[in-house]
């Protein structure tokens, strides 16, 4: 269970770190490429992320987009989806894998 817990926390941290970058200004709000770099850094301890060159397919997908926040101000929304390695089967987890998706939205500064 520890590995899955770590995956949940690391994915949330990856989304937060990427959103912190993309919310820097309106030019970076939809910068998925750089958001990917921040996400990969946060997930670097995961064995199936270490050698990834991009974030366009499983096990790691990162998307950033410019949105309007609930308060009406420009914001950046980053979604990070991470799929763990196959481990032992735990009831409720398909084939010992966990898919984690986290979205963070931050107001553009």
C-alpha positions in Angstrom: 0.0 0.0 0.0 2.9 2.3 0.6 3.8 2.5 -3.1 0.3 3.4 -4.0 0.1 6.1 -1.3 3.4 7.5 -2.6 2.0 7.6 -6.1 -1.1 9.5 -4.9 1.0 12.1 -3.1 3.7 12.4 -5.8 1.0 12.9 -8.5 -0.7 15.7 -6.5 2.7 17.3 -6.0 3.5 17.1 -9.7 0.2 18.8 -10.6 0.8 21.5 -8.0 4.4 22.2 -9.1 3.4 22.3 -12.8 0.5 24.7 -12.1 2.8 26.9 -10.0 5.0 27.3 -13.1 2.2 27.7 -15.7 0.4 30.3 -13.5 3.5 32.6 -13.7 2.0 34.7 -16.6 -0.4 34.5 -19.4 2.2 33.3 -21.9 3.0 30.1 -19.8 -0.6 29.3 -18.8 -1.0 26.6 -21.5 2.7 25.5 -21.7 2.2 21.7 -21.4 5.8 21.0 -22.5 7.4 22.8 -19.5 4.6 21.6 -17.2 5.7 18.1 -18.2 9.2 18.8 -17.1 8.0 20.0 -13.6 5.8 17.0 -13.3 8.5 14.5 -14.3 10.8 16.1 -11.7 8.2 15.5 -9.0 7.6 11.9 -10.1 11.3 11.1 -10.7 11.4 8.5 -7.9 8.8 6.4 -9.8 10.6 3.6 -11.7 8.4 3.9 -14.9 8.9 7.7 -15.1 12.7 8.0 -14.9 13.4 7.4 -18.6 10.4 9.3 -20.1 11.2 11.9 -22.7 7.7 13.4 -22.8 4.3 13.3 -21.1 2.0 12.5 -24.0 1.1 8.9 -23.3 0.8 6.4 -20.3 2.3 6.1 -17.8 2.4 9.9 -17.6 0.1 12.4 -19.3 0.3 16.1 -18.5 -1.9 18.8 -20.0 -1.9 22.5 -19.3 -4.6 25.0 -20.5 -5.5 28.6 -20.0 -8.9 28.9 -18.4 -11.1 31.4 -16.7 -11.2 30.7 -13.0 -14.4 30.6 -10.9 -13.6 34.2 -9.8 -13.5 35.4 -13.5 -9.8 35.9 -13.5 -7.4 34.2 -16.0 -6.0 31.0 -14.6 -4.0 28.0 -15.6 -5.3 24.4 -15.2 -2.9 21.5 -15.1 -4.0 17.9 -15.2 -1.5 15.1 -14.4 -2.4 11.5 -15.0 0.0 8.8 -13.8 -0.3 5.0 -14.0 1.7 2.9 -11.6 3.8 -0.1 -12.5 2.0 -3.5 -12.2 2.5 -4.7 -8.6 0.7 -7.3 -6.5 -3.1 -7.4 -7.0 -5.1 -5.7 -4.3 -8.9 -6.0 -4.3 -10.3 -2.9 -6.0 -7.2 -2.2 -8.1 -7.3 -3.5 -11.7 -4.4 -6.0 -12.2 -2.3 -4.4 -9.5 -2.2 -1.0 -11.2 -3.5 2.3 -10.1 -4.4 5.3 -12.3 -4.2 8.6 -10.5 -5.4 11.9 -12.0 -5.0 15.2 -10.3 -6.0 18.7 -11.6 -4.8 21.9 -10.1 -6.0 25.4 -11.1 -4.1 28.5 -10.2 -4.8 32.2 -11.0 -2.4 33.7 -13.5 -0.2 36.2 -11.7 
